[in-house]
């Protein structure tokens, strides 16, 4: 009997992007190949993005960041946006106030018709101060 | 860690992660309630059996009268201490909450009349009242948007307040917009602007204070929305089968006045 329903996948990027400030910078992003770990690798991404998680460290400044604002684009110059600028409160750690996480809900199907591949680019900025984005995860479903 | 919605789950708009709208409708250009007196939601109170029939078509209500052979002050919503003119009513309710006399409520109506149905000197009242089945003005406590029309002449739109009215006319006018505030057990006041339907330009404006208190206390009583029909002046009569045709729309909102008082 075939399986029915939806299946969750994720793209998890662990990479330090330092000195993220309160303006978007085309050099500060995580590149997510959403089909990297699937049989669809190399094909045009056409599925439903569920959520985005962003982990931050080295929260610094006066005031330090309280929010992370993200934008996700089909291109690495940040011109073809599929996730418009959205802010989320940083939930800092239980043992430290200099690192934390943010969560975003998207829940729409998208198709990468711009670059005809499965890579998208997640840009970050803060509301105040600076931080290092050390990891991000985009969850999608088919 | 709150989850930020990229899109507002209620409106679908990109909301940048701020708190979603919560399903509340916008205060910018909210939709009016269209009055269809035949839709089953309205109750007719007609103490002297003056209504023969009512129908609804194209947004307009057509009211056909029985004969009003003897003119009387009682059928003029803008005069006297007794109102016996026919009226339809229903609860003044927002999302299941009855608006009360203590609620500071803002009521806006838009009235239009079909000038081609010009059988008698008529009046239409689209308002709010306390007791729609009363006949004494101090029991009914009605106020709202008001339009009168003398046969062969342009309608005059304005506001009826308690037992009087202020109206204004102009050859260019197609509809009258009236907004009034009631609350705190006072009947408040109404203001109006009369406009054309070509570019919604206003031509005349005015206001009237009811000068009336509903109760000298803080006891809340439910309000009703009311559509009254009648004659333009106390000397006017109506022949059997004569008609009037009008369109009425309204909206009520209740700001949380007490919640905003420090």
Interface residues (C-beta under 8 A of the other chain):
Chain A: X51 X67 X69 X83 X84 X85 X86 X87 X88 X89 X90 X91 X100 X101 X102 X103 X104 X105 X106 X107 X108
Chain B: X1 X2 X3 X4 X5 X6 X7 X14 X15 X16 X17 X18
